[in-house]
Structures are given as C-alpha cells and as structure tokens.
Amino acid sequence: MPLSTKFRNIEAPSCECSAKCWKAFLKRELLLILTVLAVVFGLVLGIAMREANLSKLDIAYFAFPGTLFVRMLKMVIVPIIICSLVTAVSTIPKTAASKLGGRAVLYYITTTLLSVIMGIILVVSINPGGRLVHNRTGSIRKAEPVDTLLDLVRNLFPTNIVSATFTQVNTNVKEFTTRVPITTKMNVSVMVQPTMANTTAAYMTAVSEQDVVIDYRLVTASKSGLNALGLICFCLIFGVIIGQMGKDGEVVVKFFSGANEAVLKMVRMVIWYGPIGIMFLIASKIMAMENPNQELARFGLYMVTVIVGLIIHGFIVLPIIYAVIVRKNPFSYLGGALQALLTALATASSSATLPVTITCAEKKNNIDRRVARFVLPIGATINMDGTALYEAVAAIYIAQANGIVLNFGQIIAVSLTATAASIGAAGVPQAGLVTLIIVLAAVGLPADDIELILAIDWLLDRFRTSINVWGDSVGAAVVNHLLKDDFKQMDEDELSSSD
C-alpha cells in the first residue's frame, strides 16, 4: 500500500474525543488551575489595592479569608502527624521501618549539606554584603548555641505529651550576682575607743569591702508553638510498640488507621478553600509593604544570591537526585507537587502545608501511603534545605557587611551549624530568623545585625519554604523507590497469609 494512501486511511481525532480529553484534564487539574489563578489574582489585587492606602487595621480585616485558611490548615497538623505516623509505623514490619527511617535521614542530611555548600559558594562569589556600607550600632546580644541545640534534645522528650501540642521548651541563660564579704573584722582602733561614730564607720567599711561574683544559671521556660519533634518521637515509639503487640494491638492500629482516613478527608475539604485563602494572603502581604521599591533596591543583590541558590538547589540539584535514583522525569513529578509548592509560597509554613503535601504525594504522584505518611511529617520538621541555604548566605552576608573576613575554619563552622540549626527550625513563618542567631554566634557575628535582612525576609521566607516542601516531596519519592521491592514483598506476604 502506498504511504500516502496509508496516511489517508488514518482518521483524525474527532472533536468529541478532544472535548472529552479537555474535560478530563480540567476535572483532574481544576484545583491546581484555581491555585495558579489565585496567585496571579493575588499579585494583581495587592498591587491595585496599594493605591487605596488602607491602614494596618483595614489590611488585617482584608486578609481575614487568608488567615482563616492558615488556621484551617494548622487545625489538622496535630491530628495528621499523630495519626499518619502511628498508622505508618505500626503497619510496617520492624526491619522495613528501620530501613525507611535510615534512608530518609540519610537523604535529609545529604541534601541539607548540599544546599548549605551551594549557598556558601554563591555568597562568597557574588559578595553582596561587600557592597553595603553599614555602620553598626548597639550592643551584641548574647546567644548560647549549645543551649539552643540542647533544646532540640529536650523537645524530643516532652514532660507532657498534651502540652507538646502547643508549647515547646525554651532555655535561657540568666545572669545573677552574689556579694561575698572580703573582710568582716573591724578596725583595732575602733575596738579600743568604741564610740558610736567609729562603730558606724567600721560597719560601713566592712559592708563595702565585698567581692561581686557574677554567675549564670539555666532557666527553662515554655514558649508557644507546636513541639513537632516531641510528637514525632512519641508517635514513632508508640507505633512500633503497638505494631509488635500482635492481636492485642490490632484494635489500636485500626483506630488510628480510621482516624487517619477521616483526617485526610477533612484535609481535602480544606484544600478546596485554598485558592481563596491564597489570593487574600498574597494580596495582603503586598499591601502591607511600606516601600517595596526601596526595600528591593537596597537588598537586591542579597535577594538575588538567595533566590539563585534556591533555584539551583530546587530545580537542578534535587531533580538530578530524583532522576539518578528514581530514573523518571523529575519535572513530571514536580507538576504533581505544584499544588503543595504554591500553598507553601502563600503560607510560608511547611507544617501548615503538610496536609497538602501528603495529598499531592499520594493522589498525584502515586507515592505509597506508608512512605508518604512516614517520611513527609518527619521531613516537614527536620528537612529544611531552603532554610539551611538561607542561613549560610545570611551569616556570611552579615560578615561581609561588617567588613569581617571569615577564614576557612569559620566557613566550615557556618556550614555545620546551619545544617544543625535548620533541623531545629520550626515549620512556621520566619522561624529561620530565630535559628540564624545560632549560626551567627558560632562565628562571633553580632546577632543585632539581623536587622540587615529583616525588611525583605518575609518575601524570601516564602521561596525557601517552597524549596523545603519540594525537598520533602523528592525525599518521599526517593525512599519510595528504594523500598518498592520491600513493600511489594510485604503486600504479597499479606495476601498469601490472608488466603
């Protein structure tokens, strides 16, 4: 048959088929399309509403739909952490759980170190702080990195598991003075002629001759905020125990499994409200900026350094890791996680985005639910690639602004401390500013100079949170691929045992 005749016999796709494809696409991706439109409309609405010159109070009222969305997400954080972790750990055999945890932690440490190294290379090469003339004023605030790092361990074991849902340990170093008398003997002449005036003078001399001893003590207090580390530690131990109890633990496992499914259904309801909340969140943030042009111009090179580092790590390093290990197209996987990344961009909270991240991993990217519900809650707490990169860049930027040249040993200290500090960074907006103090103290930089980056930190916080969430999602895919044979064997064993 001639080639031309062969092609003529091929029927062109009908309009009905195209319409069905578009309908199926819109049905499948409607939420993502609405979220992208919400981001665009939020930017346009925020720029347009700046002309209204609303007061801070009016902007707060305007942002109420967005605030409501964040509150809805935070409402399900504790239930989803508890139910997902207990369910995942209790239904996985002990050997598989140890493999799951070991590979996840190895991935977290590797990617965090890579992000820190990338940030240091960029900030040293671009030298954004060297172009900033900064006259430092004020005193250097005392910070104790060792106590902050020890707080991580303290928070792993909360004294009250209920209070861990809304408070965490915060240790401060308090200074106190003690007066120790040097001499308490009165003058001999006073004893010989004991007049009232001489006795009073001798007493005053004895009191004044004292040594002032300055000492420090640790004062442990509670600060508001979810102690995710404590909850994760408790849930992991509790899940392992009930998983090993056999028939006695089956009732408890079924309870948490059912509760987990109910919580995820609640999450899906909240997610559909997301586009409205995201639009108002972005618009209100733009309206609240006092002088965006001046702020962006002043910190332009620093912003470029951070954003370029995040782009390289998020869209080159992580996709390469995904492609090498999983051996699939990383950008197809990115499309499935896009809903979570946009939510992170709007909320600036990896913890608040966690329900969306789990839903995207399971529904869009077909990650095994046992992996998603184990890896992602832990990753939202301790895997902060974007935060670690930002802290390394910010610390060296502040050193450059003060004309301080860090040696190789200090740069190593910055990288290691930034990696450790990012683990302790809470998954809430601008939590990286708190842990940045640890990094600054590690190399003797003034913590008061955080003001150099404070003006535009709210914007960078959104970008680095999106990279945090993207890193968690890639980690779930990597661990899922490495353990797919183990889970396949587990499913076959369960099927054969039920038969």
C-alpha positions as CSV (number, residue, x, y, z in Angstrom):
1,M,0.0,0.0,0.0
2,P,1.4,3.4,-0.9
3,L,2.5,5.6,2.1
4,S,0.1,8.4,1.1
5,T,-2.8,6.0,1.0
6,K,-1.9,4.6,4.4
7,F,-1.9,8.1,6.0
8,R,-5.2,9.0,4.3
9,N,-6.8,5.9,6.0
10,I,-5.8,7.2,9.4
11,E,-8.8,9.0,10.9
12,A,-8.2,12.4,12.5
13,P,-9.1,12.6,16.2
14,S,-12.7,13.7,16.5
15,C,-13.8,16.9,18.2
16,E,-15.8,14.8,20.7
17,C,-12.6,13.0,21.7
18,S,-10.7,16.3,22.2
19,A,-13.6,17.7,24.2
20,K,-13.5,14.6,26.5
21,C,-9.8,14.9,26.9
22,W,-10.1,18.6,27.9
23,K,-12.9,17.8,30.3
24,A,-10.9,15.0,31.9
25,F,-7.9,17.3,32.2
26,L,-9.9,20.1,33.8
27,K,-11.5,17.7,36.2
28,R,-8.1,16.3,37.2
29,E,-6.2,19.6,37.4
30,L,-9.0,22.0,38.4
31,L,-7.6,22.7,41.9
32,L,-4.2,23.4,40.5
33,I,-5.5,25.7,37.9
34,L,-7.5,27.6,40.5
35,T,-4.5,27.9,42.8
36,V,-2.3,29.3,40.0
37,L,-5.0,31.8,39.1
38,A,-5.3,32.7,42.8
39,V,-1.6,33.5,42.9
40,V,-1.9,35.8,39.8
41,F,-5.0,37.5,41.0
42,G,-3.5,38.0,44.4
43,L,-0.5,39.8,42.9
44,V,-2.7,42.0,40.7
45,L,-5.1,42.7,43.6
46,G,-2.4,43.6,46.0
47,I,-0.7,46.0,43.6
48,A,-4.0,47.6,42.7
49,M,-5.2,47.9,46.4
50,R,-2.0,49.7,47.4
51,E,-3.5,52.8,45.8
52,A,-6.2,52.7,48.4
53,N,-3.7,53.4,51.2
54,L,-5.5,51.2,53.7
55,S,-4.5,51.3,57.4
56,K,-2.8,48.3,59.1
57,L,-6.2,47.5,60.7
58,D,-8.0,47.6,57.4
59,I,-5.4,45.3,55.8
60,A,-5.9,42.9,58.7
61,Y,-9.6,42.8,58.0
62,F,-8.9,42.4,54.3
63,A,-6.6,39.4,55.0
64,F,-9.2,37.6,57.1
65,P,-10.1,34.9,54.4
66,G,-6.4,34.1,54.1
67,T,-5.9,34.0,57.8
68,L,-8.8,31.6,58.1
69,F,-7.2,29.3,55.5
70,V,-4.0,29.1,57.5
71,R,-5.9,28.4,60.7
72,M,-7.8,25.6,59.0
73,L,-4.5,24.0,57.9
74,K,-3.0,24.4,61.4
75,M,-6.1,22.8,62.9
76,V,-5.3,19.4,61.2
77,I,-1.5,19.5,61.7
78,V,-1.5,17.7,65.1
79,P,-4.1,15.0,64.1
80,I,-2.3,14.3,60.8
81,I,1.1,14.0,62.4
82,I,-0.2,11.6,65.2
83,C,-2.5,9.5,63.1
84,S,-0.2,9.2,60.0
85,L,2.9,8.4,61.9
86,V,1.3,5.9,64.2
87,T,-0.5,4.2,61.3
88,A,2.6,4.1,59.1
89,V,4.9,2.7,61.8
90,S,2.5,0.2,63.3
91,T,1.7,-1.4,59.9
92,I,5.3,-1.7,58.7
93,P,7.5,-4.5,60.0
94,K,10.4,-3.5,62.2
95,T,13.1,-4.2,59.6
96,A,11.2,-2.2,56.9
97,A,10.6,0.7,59.4
98,S,14.3,0.9,60.2
99,K,15.2,0.9,56.5
100,L,12.6,3.6,55.9
101,G,13.9,5.8,58.7
102,G,17.6,5.2,57.8
103,R,17.2,6.1,54.2
104,A,15.1,9.1,54.9
105,V,17.6,10.6,57.4
106,L,20.5,9.9,55.0
107,Y,18.6,11.8,52.3
108,Y,17.8,14.7,54.6
109,I,21.4,15.1,55.8
110,T,22.8,14.9,52.3
111,T,20.5,17.4,50.6
112,T,20.8,19.8,53.5
113,L,24.6,19.8,53.3
114,L,24.4,20.3,49.5
115,S,22.2,23.3,49.9
116,V,24.5,24.9,52.5
117,I,27.5,24.3,50.3
118,M,25.7,25.9,47.3
119,G,24.7,28.9,49.4
120,I,28.3,29.4,50.7
121,I,29.8,29.2,47.2
122,L,27.3,31.8,45.8
123,V,27.6,34.3,48.7
124,V,31.4,34.2,48.6
125,S,31.5,34.5,44.8
126,I,28.9,37.3,44.5
127,N,29.9,39.1,47.7
128,P,26.6,41.0,48.2
129,G,27.5,42.4,51.7
130,G,30.7,43.9,50.4
131,R,28.7,46.5,48.5
132,L,26.8,47.6,51.6
133,V,28.1,50.4,53.8
134,H,26.9,49.5,57.3
135,N,27.7,51.4,60.5
136,R,26.9,49.1,63.3
137,T,25.3,50.4,66.4
138,G,24.0,48.9,69.5
139,S,25.4,46.1,71.7
140,I,26.0,42.5,70.7
141,R,23.3,40.3,72.1
142,K,24.5,37.2,73.9
143,A,23.4,33.9,72.4
144,E,24.3,30.4,73.6
145,P,24.2,28.0,70.7
146,V,24.9,25.0,72.9
147,D,21.7,25.6,74.9
148,T,19.6,26.1,71.8
149,L,21.0,22.8,70.3
150,L,20.3,21.0,73.7
151,D,16.8,22.3,73.5
152,L,16.3,20.1,70.4
153,V,17.1,17.1,72.5
154,R,14.9,18.4,75.4
155,N,12.0,18.8,73.0
156,L,12.4,15.2,71.8
157,F,11.2,14.1,75.2
158,P,8.4,16.4,76.4
159,T,7.4,16.1,80.0
160,N,3.7,16.4,79.0
161,I,2.6,15.0,75.6
162,V,-0.6,17.1,75.7
163,S,1.3,20.3,76.3
164,A,3.7,19.4,73.4
165,T,0.8,20.1,71.0
166,F,1.0,23.8,71.8
167,T,4.3,24.6,73.7
168,Q,8.0,23.7,73.4
169,V,11.0,24.1,75.7
170,N,13.0,27.3,75.5
171,T,16.1,27.6,77.7
172,N,17.6,31.0,78.6
173,V,20.8,31.8,80.3
174,K,20.2,34.3,83.2
175,E,22.9,36.3,84.8
176,F,22.8,36.8,88.6
177,T,25.3,38.4,91.1
178,T,26.4,37.3,94.6
179,R,28.1,39.6,97.1
180,V,30.8,37.8,99.1
181,P,32.3,39.7,102.1
182,I,36.1,40.1,101.9
183,T,36.7,41.3,105.4
184,T,34.3,41.3,108.4
185,K,36.8,42.4,111.1
186,M,36.5,46.0,112.4
187,N,39.5,48.3,112.8
188,V,41.5,47.8,116.1
189,S,41.3,51.5,116.9
190,V,37.6,51.2,116.8
191,M,37.6,48.4,119.3
192,V,39.8,50.4,121.7
193,Q,37.7,53.5,121.5
194,P,34.2,52.2,120.8
195,T,32.3,55.5,120.2
196,M,29.1,55.4,118.3
197,A,30.5,57.3,115.2
198,N,33.6,55.0,114.9
199,T,31.4,51.9,115.3
200,T,29.1,53.0,112.4
201,A,32.1,53.9,110.2
202,A,33.7,50.4,110.8
203,Y,30.4,48.7,109.9
204,M,30.1,50.6,106.7
205,T,33.8,49.7,105.8
206,A,33.1,46.0,106.4
207,V,30.0,46.1,104.2
208,S,31.6,47.9,101.4
209,E,34.6,45.6,101.2
210,Q,32.8,42.9,99.3
211,D,33.6,40.9,96.2
212,V,30.8,40.8,93.5
213,V,30.7,37.3,91.9
214,I,28.8,37.1,88.5
215,D,27.4,33.7,87.7
216,Y,24.9,32.2,85.2
217,R,22.1,29.7,85.6
218,L,19.8,27.9,83.1
219,V,16.2,28.9,83.2
220,T,13.9,26.6,81.3
221,A,10.6,28.0,80.2
222,S,7.9,27.2,77.7
223,K,7.2,29.2,74.6
224,S,4.1,29.0,72.4
225,G,4.4,26.7,69.4
226,L,4.0,23.1,68.3
227,N,6.6,20.8,69.6
228,A,6.7,18.7,66.5
229,L,9.9,16.8,67.5
230,G,8.3,15.6,70.7
231,L,5.2,14.5,69.0
232,I,7.1,12.6,66.3
233,C,9.4,10.9,68.8
234,F,6.4,9.8,70.9
235,C,4.4,8.6,67.8
236,L,7.3,6.6,66.4
237,I,7.9,4.8,69.7
238,F,4.2,4.3,70.3
239,G,3.6,3.0,66.7
240,V,6.5,0.5,66.9
241,I,5.2,-0.9,70.2
242,I,1.5,-1.4,69.1
243,G,2.8,-2.9,65.8
244,Q,4.6,-5.6,67.8
245,M,1.7,-6.4,70.1
246,G,0.0,-8.7,67.6
247,K,-3.7,-9.2,68.1
248,D,-3.7,-7.1,71.3
249,G,-2.6,-4.1,69.3
250,E,-4.9,-4.6,66.3
251,V,-7.8,-2.6,67.8
252,V,-5.5,0.4,68.4
253,V,-4.0,0.2,64.9
254,K,-7.5,0.1,63.3
255,F,-8.5,3.1,65.4
256,F,-5.6,5.2,64.2
257,S,-5.9,4.0,60.6
258,G,-9.6,5.0,60.6
259,A,-8.9,8.3,62.2
260,N,-6.1,9.0,59.7
261,E,-8.5,8.5,56.8
262,A,-11.1,10.8,58.4
263,V,-8.4,13.5,58.9
264,L,-7.3,13.2,55.2
265,K,-11.0,13.7,54.1
266,M,-11.1,16.9,56.3
267,V,-7.9,18.0,54.6
268,R,-9.3,17.6,51.1
269,M,-12.2,19.9,52.2
270,V,-9.8,22.5,53.4
271,I,-7.7,22.3,50.3
272,W,-10.6,23.3,48.1
273,Y,-10.9,26.5,50.0
274,G,-7.2,27.1,49.4
275,P,-7.3,29.3,46.3
276,I,-9.5,31.9,48.0
277,G,-7.2,32.0,51.1
278,I,-4.0,32.1,48.9
279,M,-5.3,35.0,46.9
280,F,-6.0,37.1,50.0
281,L,-2.8,36.1,51.7
282,I,-0.6,37.3,48.8
283,A,-2.6,40.5,48.2
284,S,-2.5,41.5,51.9
285,K,1.3,40.9,52.1
286,I,1.9,43.2,49.1
287,M,-0.5,45.8,50.5
288,A,1.4,45.8,53.9
289,M,4.8,46.6,52.3
290,E,5.7,50.2,53.3
291,N,8.1,50.9,50.4
292,P,8.6,47.9,48.2
293,N,10.8,49.7,45.6
294,Q,13.2,51.0,48.2
295,E,13.4,47.6,50.0
296,L,14.0,45.6,46.9
297,A,16.6,48.0,45.6
298,R,18.6,48.1,48.9
299,F,18.7,44.4,49.3
300,G,18.6,43.4,45.6
301,L,22.0,41.6,45.4
302,Y,21.4,39.7,48.6
303,M,17.9,38.6,47.4
304,V,19.4,37.6,44.0
305,T,22.1,35.5,45.9
306,V,19.5,33.7,48.0
307,I,17.0,33.1,45.2
308,V,19.6,31.9,42.7
309,G,20.8,29.4,45.3
310,L,17.3,28.2,45.9
311,I,16.6,27.9,42.2
312,I,19.8,25.9,41.6
313,H,19.1,23.6,44.5
314,G,15.4,23.2,43.8
315,F,15.5,22.9,40.0
316,I,18.9,21.4,39.3
317,V,20.3,19.5,42.4
318,L,17.0,17.9,43.6
319,P,15.8,17.0,40.1
320,I,19.2,15.4,39.4
321,I,19.0,13.3,42.6
322,Y,15.4,12.3,41.6
323,A,16.4,11.4,38.0
324,V,19.5,9.4,39.1
325,I,17.8,7.4,41.8
326,V,14.2,7.1,40.6
327,R,15.1,7.2,36.9
328,K,12.0,9.1,35.9
329,N,11.3,12.6,34.6
330,P,11.6,14.9,37.7
331,F,9.5,17.7,36.2
332,S,6.5,15.5,35.8
333,Y,6.8,14.7,39.5
334,L,7.2,18.5,40.1
335,G,3.9,19.0,38.3
336,G,2.2,16.7,40.7
337,A,3.7,18.5,43.7
338,L,2.9,22.0,42.4
339,Q,-0.2,22.4,44.5
340,A,1.8,21.9,47.7
341,L,4.6,24.3,46.5
342,L,2.1,27.1,45.8
343,T,0.5,26.6,49.2
344,A,3.9,26.8,50.8
345,L,4.6,30.0,48.8
346,A,1.4,31.6,50.2
347,T,1.5,30.3,53.8
348,A,5.3,30.4,54.4
349,S,4.9,27.3,56.6
350,S,6.0,23.8,55.8
351,S,4.0,22.5,58.7
352,A,0.8,24.2,57.5
353,T,1.4,22.8,54.0
354,L,1.9,19.3,55.3
355,P,-1.7,18.1,54.7
356,V,-1.5,19.4,51.1
357,T,2.0,17.8,50.6
358,I,0.7,14.3,51.7
359,T,-2.4,14.6,49.5
360,C,-0.3,15.5,46.4
361,A,2.2,12.7,47.1
362,E,-0.5,10.1,47.4
363,K,-3.0,11.2,44.8
364,K,-0.9,13.0,42.1
365,N,2.4,11.2,42.4
366,N,1.3,7.7,43.5
367,I,3.7,7.5,46.5
368,D,3.0,4.6,48.7
369,R,0.8,5.9,51.6
370,R,3.0,4.2,54.1
371,V,6.0,6.1,52.8
372,A,4.2,9.4,52.4
373,R,2.7,9.3,55.9
374,F,6.0,8.4,57.5
375,V,8.6,10.5,55.6
376,L,6.7,13.7,55.0
377,P,5.7,14.6,58.6
378,I,9.3,14.0,59.7
379,G,10.6,15.9,56.7
380,A,8.4,18.9,57.4
381,T,10.1,19.1,60.8
382,I,13.8,18.3,60.2
383,N,14.4,18.6,56.5
384,M,14.9,22.3,55.7
385,D,17.1,22.6,52.6
386,G,15.9,26.2,51.8
387,T,16.3,27.3,55.4
388,A,19.8,25.9,55.7
389,L,20.9,27.6,52.5
390,Y,19.4,30.9,53.6
391,E,21.1,30.8,57.0
392,A,24.5,30.2,55.5
393,V,24.1,33.0,53.0
394,A,22.7,35.4,55.6
395,A,25.5,34.8,58.1
396,I,28.3,35.4,55.5
397,Y,26.4,38.4,54.1
398,I,26.3,40.0,57.6
399,A,30.0,39.3,58.0
400,Q,30.7,41.0,54.6
401,A,28.5,44.0,55.6
402,N,30.7,44.4,58.7
403,G,34.0,44.1,56.9
404,I,34.7,40.7,58.6
405,V,36.6,38.2,56.5
406,L,35.8,34.6,57.6
407,N,38.6,32.1,57.4
408,F,38.1,28.5,56.2
409,G,37.5,27.1,59.6
410,Q,34.8,29.7,60.3
411,I,33.1,28.9,57.0
412,I,33.1,25.2,57.9
413,A,31.6,26.2,61.3
414,V,28.9,28.2,59.4
415,S,28.0,25.2,57.2
416,L,27.8,22.7,60.0
417,T,25.9,25.0,62.3
418,A,23.5,26.0,59.6
419,T,22.8,22.3,58.9
420,A,22.2,21.6,62.6
421,A,20.2,24.8,63.2
422,S,17.9,24.1,60.2
423,I,16.8,20.9,61.8
424,G,15.6,22.8,64.8
425,A,13.8,25.5,62.7
426,A,10.1,25.3,63.3
427,G,7.9,24.9,60.2
428,V,6.3,28.2,60.8
429,P,6.7,31.6,59.0
430,Q,10.1,33.3,59.6
431,A,11.3,30.6,62.1
432,G,14.7,30.7,60.3
433,L,15.4,34.1,61.9
434,V,15.4,32.5,65.3
435,T,17.9,29.8,64.4
436,L,20.0,32.2,62.4
437,I,21.2,33.6,65.8
438,I,22.8,30.2,66.4
439,V,24.8,30.4,63.2
440,L,25.9,34.0,63.9
441,A,27.0,33.1,67.4
442,A,29.0,30.2,66.1
443,V,31.4,32.5,64.3
444,G,31.2,35.5,66.7
445,L,29.0,37.7,64.5
446,P,26.7,40.3,66.0
447,A,23.1,39.0,66.3
448,D,21.7,42.5,66.3
449,D,22.6,42.8,62.7
450,I,19.7,40.6,61.8
451,E,18.1,43.9,61.1
452,L,20.1,44.0,57.8
453,I,17.9,41.3,56.3
454,L,14.7,41.8,58.3
455,A,13.0,44.1,55.8
456,I,12.7,41.5,53.0
457,D,12.9,38.3,55.0
458,W,9.1,37.8,54.7
459,L,9.5,37.5,50.9
460,L,12.5,35.2,50.9
461,D,10.8,33.1,53.6
462,R,8.1,32.1,51.1
463,F,10.6,31.0,48.5
464,R,12.7,28.9,50.9
465,T,9.6,27.3,52.4
466,S,8.6,26.1,48.9
467,I,12.1,24.6,48.4
468,N,11.7,22.9,51.9
469,V,8.4,21.3,50.8
470,W,9.9,20.3,47.4
471,G,12.8,18.7,49.1
472,D,10.4,16.7,51.3
473,S,8.5,15.6,48.3
474,V,11.6,14.4,46.4
475,G,12.7,12.6,49.6
476,A,9.4,10.7,49.7
477,A,9.9,9.7,46.0
478,V,13.5,8.6,46.6
479,V,12.6,6.5,49.7
480,N,9.6,5.1,47.9
481,H,11.7,3.9,45.0
482,L,14.5,2.4,47.2
483,L,11.9,0.4,49.2
484,K,9.4,-0.5,46.5
485,D,10.6,-4.2,46.4
486,D,10.3,-4.4,50.2
487,F,6.8,-3.1,50.1
488,K,5.9,-5.4,47.2
489,Q,7.1,-8.4,49.1
490,M,5.2,-7.2,52.2
491,D,2.0,-7.0,50.2
492,E,2.5,-10.4,48.7
493,D,3.1,-11.9,52.1
494,E,-0.1,-10.3,53.5
495,L,-2.1,-11.5,50.5
496,S,-0.8,-15.1,50.9
497,S,-1.4,-15.1,54.6
498,S,-5.0,-13.9,54.2
499,D,-5.6,-16.7,51.6
